[in-house]
Amino acid sequence: MGTFVSRSALHERKRAVAKTLCYRTLMVAITVLVAWAVVGNVSDAVNIGLVTNVVKTATYYTYERLWDHVSWGVVTGA
């Protein structure tokens, strides 16, 4: 039997932020490598990677928060 862990809204937000930051860090590295392969300039590749991923990070966090309001697939009670 698994242990039931009650998560507060604050805990869920912290978890969403941690997941977002870990994922986006990986995506920055991938974007920079791809951009470098395409443009051939490390400085430009880093700028492309950072700007696109700042936008994507905000988008992902907002998307996660919106899903917190969707009850589909969520089982209530233990």
N, C-alpha and C positions, 0 to 999 in steps of 0.2 A: 504494500500500500504506500502511495506517495503521501507526502506531508502537504497539507493545505496551507498555503501562504497567502495571507490577506495583503493586498497592495493598496496603499493609499494613493490618492490622486497625485500627491507630490512625488511619491516613489515612482509612479508610472511616468511622470514627466522627466524625472532624472534618468530613468532607464531609456526613454526615447532620445534624450540628449546624448547619452553615452553611446547608444547604438548609432546614432547619426554621425557623431564625431569619428568613431572607428571606421565606419563604412566610407565616409567622405575622405578620410586620410588615404585609404587604399585607392579610391577613385582619383584623387589628386595625382598620385604617383603614376597611375595608368594613363591619365590624360596628358601629363607632362611627357611621358615616354612616347606616346602616339604623336603629340604635337611636335616633339623634337624630330621624330622620324619624317614628318611631313614638311616642316619649315626649315629644318636643319640648323636652327639657332637655339641654344639652350635658354638664353634670356627670354626670348619670345615665347618659347615653350612653357617656361615657368609662369610667365604672365598669363598666358592662355589657360593653363591649368588652374591657377589661383582664382581668376575671375569667374570662369565657368563653374567652378566648384563652390564658390561662395553662393552663387545664385542657386545651384542645385541643392546645397545644404539647407537653405531657407525653404526651398520648395518641398524637400523631403520631410523636414520637421513639421511643416504645415500639413502635409498629407497625412502623416502619422497622427497628428492631433485631431484632424477631421475624422479619421477612422475610430478614434476613441468615442465618438458620438454615434457610431453605427452599431446597432445591437445584433445584427445578423451574425450568426455563428458563435455567439457568446453564451455560455451556459452560466446561469445564475444559481446561487445556492450551492451548498456542499453536501 
